[in-house]
Amino acid sequence: MHNSITIAIYVPFMLVSIYVLISGIMHCARRTYSIMLVLMSGSIVLWNATMIAALLIENAEVNIFVWDAVIVFVNLATTANFLFVYKTFRPKSKFIKPVTVLTITFTLINAVICISPWAFLMRRTEIIAVYPVREVVYELGPWFFAHSAYSYMLAIMLIWILIKGHVSKPKFYRLSSTIMICGVTATAVGSILAISGIAPVNMDLTVVAASTATLFFHFATLTGDHNLFSRYARGKVFDFVEDLVLILGRDGHITDCNPSASRWFSSVEIDWRTVTLESVLNTLEEKGAVIIDMPEGEGQDISFVNGGFPIVLNMRVHNMIDEKMYKHGSVAFLSDVTQNRALLHRLEKEAGLDSLTGLPNRIAYDGAKLRYDKPEHLPLSVIMCDVNYLKETNDTLGHKYGDMLLRTISKILNNECKKGNFVARIGGDEFIFLLSQTDLSEANSLIDKVQAAAASYENLPFRMSLAMGAATKHTEIDCIDETVALSDSIMYQNKKQIKGLK
């Protein structure tokens, strides 16, 4: 191929490398742009320049010097390329400094050999023709094989680090490494074509491929800057969010927390660096905290006194699971819901509803008792209900299942409560019916229906059992509180019978 045609091919690729070099220099002052990419693009610019100069210079001695100097820039570009990838994917490695020093030292040794009287150790060059087609033959020296082994070793390590780093990154951060892989692929293809002898004798396809690769690496760096900014922004959110954020390892140990959590740990005198989340909860319980399992998806409420003030924290734990369903750890969020819980408690009182079961609460029952204690409701029957084995369910399965048991019982009671009657939850495991114009036999029939409905539930993780007792107020002079007390006494006798059959 005519020298002028080869030069025409080199020039646009050299311009590409110059663009990357100038962009890199401009970005270095204001971004985390890699200095190694600047060094690599600068080396490839000089590589292109020396290849073009070798095609233009007619003096044999100068031509040989320039031709041998090409190896300096090839080696420098290879080293910078490797360090660019190595520092991108192994930022916390303790070997970064030793590897950097070793590779740069070897590169300097190569440079000294190539441009010194010892150039014959690399290769002996002879110019056969300069124009119109440049032809060179050379005899390889012993150091050339060391140089080649070094270059191929760096290339293999570069590919391994790049692929490993790409695979280990979350999909969101893989764009920059994908672009890098394209750049490395371009370099590899150019090297293979150069070795195969397909290219003309006066053209080096490796520098063409390396120039193309710099453009890929440039865009990969800019994309990586965007990812770094995203991570920086997320870090700032982590630092400034008012909620307590705990990072948990797979074993439950707290590996990190945000400043809000760190201040909170100091206030409760707990060293978060040496504990698990479970041990933190145990310590709080020992200090008098009450931990309540909230309904499904609402986490746990932790109520305690801190500095003389009552505090309620809602805690939710989310597992960090990748696309392969591998659990890397967890994140726990603790939000101060003291005011929310106080407001909810006040609204429940005002509304007369129990938040867990949806039934009327004790306040609503007190009002209903006054309304039902009138002649038009006689005979007025009262049924007391007590949930059996609630404590055992909470202790063995957790409050989550205890709450599920209460909600299931409440659903049954509400379904069996006919229009005109009243049912309420008046305590932790206590419920009451007020049955208008209902005699004792009808009340006992209702008890049978409720017990049958409870027995129909199968394959539950907890036991469905109710102790129930009924009593009836027949005349206006009968006291409703005495009727309630009698139904409670009968219910208690029923409870002892059930426990005895346990």
Secondary structure by P-SEA (a helix, b strand, c coil): ccaaaaaaaaaaaaaaaaaaaaaaaaacccccccaaaaaaaaaaaaaaaaaaaaaccccaaaaaaaaaaaaaaaaaaaaaaaaaaaaaccccccaaaaaaaaaaaaaaaaaaaaacccccccbbbbbcccccbbbbbbbbccaaaaaaaaaaaaaaaaaaaaaaaaaacccccaaaaaaaaaaaaaaaaaaaaaaaccccccccaaaaaaaaaaaaaaaaaaaaaaaaaaaaaaaaaaaccccbbbbbccccccccccaaaaaaaaaaccccccccaaaaaaaaaaabbbbbbccccccbbbbbbcccbbbbbbbbbbbbcccccccccbbbbbbbaaaaaaaaaaaaaaaccccccccccaaaaaaaaaaacccccccbbbbbbbbcaaaaaaaaccaaaaaaaaaaaaaaaaaaccccbbbbbccccbbbbbbccccaaaaaaaaaaaaaaaaacccccbbbbbbbbbbbbccccccaaaaaaaaaaaaaaaaaaaaaac
